[in-house]
Amino acid sequence: MKKIFVLMSLIVFLFADILHITSKKFYYDSTKLQSIFIGDVKAIKNKDKIFAKKMIVYFDKSKKPVKFEAIDNVKFILHDSNVTYQGYCDKLIYNFVTEDILLLGDAFVRKLETNESISADKIKINRKNKTIEVLGDKKPVNIIIKVK
């Protein structure tokens, strides 16, 4: 039990901000350097919230988190400056190093302030560079832009 507490403390405090993850089940694999959260997963960092059925946090050899994957029925609310994005996808991958967010499978994002939206099979957002790349695979890219 003491090892789990130390590990959870390490997970939370190695992030630039505090990342708080709750779930029904937790498993750590020291050989794969992974923490696996299963069942009603809720991850909160500042104002950002991600919900999923499963989440895997990957670590490097020095036990620093490098990325996480939210899997199955993913819903999220992300904040950037004065803008709020809400959406869903089948799988969300966040890379802590590059600040890339990859939304895969039936991905949808809505900017709440303007009701503008994007839907596609794959949406790649880079928070550092403030860029978005949208790719349609099975379905075409669908973008709704508010024009004055």
N, C-alpha and C positions, 0 to 999 in steps of 0.2 A: 504494500500500500504506500509505503514511504517513497518508493521509486516512482510510482505513478504521480504522486503529488509533486515531486521534484521535476518530473518530465513535463507535467502540465504547467508548472510555473515557468519552466524554460520556454515552452511553446509561447506562452502569453507574453513574456517579457523580452523576447528576442525581436519582436516586431518593432518598427519605428514607433508605432502607437500600439495600444493594447488591442489584441484580437481576442474576443471572448467567444468560445465555441461551446454549445451545449448539444447533447444528443442522448439517445436512450442507451447506446452502447459505445464503448471506446476500446480500441485495440492498438497497441504499439508494436511494430516489428523493427527491432534494432538492427537486423541484418539488411533489411531493405531501406532503413532510415525513413519509415513512414508511420504516421499516425492516422488511424482510420476511425471515423465517426459514423455511426449508422443509426438511422431512425430519428425522424423529426429534428434534423440538424438545423441549427440556427447559428450563424456566424455574424458577429457585430464588431465593427471597427469604426470608431467615431460615429458618424451618422449613417454609414453604409451598413446594409443588412442583406444577408444572403440566406435563403432557405432551400433545403434540398433533402432528399432521402438519405444521401450518403456524401461524405466529404473525406478526401484524402489529402493530408499535408505532407509534402516531401521535404526532406532536410539534406543539407550537404554533409560532408564528413566532419565538419566542426559543429554540427548540430544546429546550424542556422536554417530557418525555413527558406526555401527557394521558390516554391510554388504550391498552389493547392488546386484541387479539382472538386467542384460540386457536381454531383451526378444525380440524375433522375428527378423530374418535376422541380426544376430549379426556378426560383423566383427571387427577384432582387430589387433593391432600392439603392441607387448610388448617387452620391452628391459630389458636385464639382463646382467650386465657387458658389454662385447663386443659382445653380441649375440642379434640378432633380430628375434623374432618369429612373424609370420603373420598367420592369420587363420580365421575360421568362425565356427559358431555353431548355434543351435536354441536358446539356453539359456546359459548365462554365469553368474555364481554366484561367487562373490568375498567376502571373509570374511576378514575384516580388522584385527581382533584379531589373527587368526591363519595363515593368509596370504595364505589360500587355494584358488585356482581358480578352479572352477568346470565347465567344458564344457560339455553340454548335447545335445544329438540329432544331428546326422550328424556332429560330431565334426571333425575338421581338423586343424592341426598345421604344419607349415613348418618353419624350421630353415633357414633363408635366406642366411647365409654365406656358407652353405654346401649343400643346397637343400634337406636335409634329412626331412622326414615328418612322421606324425602319423595321422591315421584316425580311428575313432571308434565311438561307441554310447555314450561313457562316458570317459572323460579324466580328471584326477584330478592332478593338479600341486600344489606343495607347494613351494612357493618362499623362505621361511625361511630355510627349510631343504634341498631344491634343489632336491626334489623327484618328480617322475611322476608315476602315476598308470593309466593303460589303460584297459578298460573293453569293450568287445564286447557283445552286447545283441542280436539284430536282425541280425547284420552284424558281420563278424569276424574282429578282430583287424588287421589293415594293417600298417606295419612299413617299411619304406625305409631308410636303413642305408648305408652311403658311406663307402666302404671298399677299402683300398689301397693294 
